[in-house]
Each structure stands twice: as structure tokens, then as C-alpha cells.
Amino acid sequence: MTAIDLFAGGGGASLGQRRAGFSHLVCVDSDPDAVAIARRLALPAVCARIEEWEPPTKSAAYRVVGNAVPPVLAEVVGRAVIAARETMAAK
């Protein structure tokens, strides 16, 4: 599942989501220090103000999952979202 993380901070939630199987198109935060940390985690982080940021593609569908949560919790939530989506698709 592809996601965009808005207000990504240092990327903790994105890291957990990645462990759960999410692929991030971009992780956005306005704090340059937080973006530097997210980049060290190999996340596609950009420093921008949300009000001024244009997503790479406006036609794609995105799922935004939580923020400001520990990576382990984000992974559990991400896995639950994927499982629920698969269950709904099977019906």
C-alpha cells in the first residue's frame, strides 16, 4: 500500500508503517532537523510547509495512517489496515 506521511517529524511512524509493508511516496515535515533524521532512516523526506507543498501526483489514491506514534505501534496499525483491506477485498 502506498502512503504519504504529512507532519512526518523524524519518521518514527513512517518507519513502523514501512515495516508493516507500506511504501511511502513522500514524508513531509516543515522542520529541517526532523527531515534530516527521516532521511537517515532512508525515507523519502522533503522539507516543506504543508500549505505550500504540491504532491507528486494528484491522481493517485493515498492512505494516511497516524502520526507521532512509536514505530512498533505504527507497524501494528499498518498491518491491521492491510489485513482489513484484504478482508474487505475478498468479500
C-alpha positions in Angstrom: 0.0 0.0 0.0 1.3 3.4 -0.9 1.2 6.3 1.7 2.1 9.9 2.2 3.1 10.9 5.7 2.2 14.5 6.4 3.7 16.1 9.5 6.3 13.2 9.5 8.6 14.5 12.1 11.7 12.3 12.3 9.9 9.5 10.6 9.1 7.1 13.5 5.6 6.4 12.4 6.7 6.0 8.8 9.4 3.6 9.8 6.8 1.4 11.6 4.5 1.6 8.6 7.4 0.6 6.3 8.0 -2.4 8.5 4.3 -3.3 8.1 4.6 -3.2 4.3 3.7 0.3 3.4 5.6 2.1 0.7 5.9 5.9 1.2 5.7 8.2 -1.8 6.9 11.1 0.4 7.2 12.1 4.0 6.7 15.8 4.6 7.6 18.0 7.6 8.5 21.7 8.0 11.3 21.1 10.5 14.7 20.7 8.6 16.2 18.8 11.6 13.3 16.3 11.6 13.6 15.8 7.8 17.3 15.1 8.2 16.6 12.3 10.7 13.9 10.8 8.4 16.4 10.9 5.5 18.9 9.0 7.7 16.2 6.3 8.0 16.2 6.1 4.2 12.7 7.7 4.0 11.8 9.9 1.0 11.5 13.0 3.2 11.1 16.6 2.0 11.1 19.8 4.0 8.1 21.9 3.1 5.2 23.7 4.7 2.0 21.7 4.0 0.2 24.9 2.9 2.7 25.3 0.1 3.5 21.7 -0.9 2.2 20.1 -4.0 2.0 16.3 -4.1 4.0 14.5 -6.8 0.8 13.3 -8.5 -2.7 14.5 -7.8 -4.4 11.5 -9.4 -3.1 8.7 -7.2 -5.1 7.4 -4.2 -3.3 7.6 -0.8 -3.9 6.3 2.6 -2.6 8.4 5.5 -2.0 6.4 8.7 -1.5 8.0 12.0 1.5 10.2 13.2 3.5 10.9 16.2 3.4 7.2 17.3 6.3 4.8 18.0 7.5 2.7 15.0 6.3 -0.5 16.7 2.8 0.8 17.2 2.7 2.2 13.6 3.7 -1.3 12.3 0.9 -3.0 14.2 -1.6 -0.4 13.0 -0.3 -0.7 9.4 -0.6 -4.5 9.5 -4.2 -4.2 10.8 -5.1 -1.7 8.0 -3.6 -4.0 5.3 -5.4 -7.1 6.8 -8.7 -5.2 6.9 -8.3 -4.0 3.4 -7.6 -7.6 2.2 -10.6 -8.9 4.1 -12.9 -6.3 2.5 -11.5 -7.0 -1.0 -12.2 -10.8 -0.5 -15.9 -10.2 0.1 
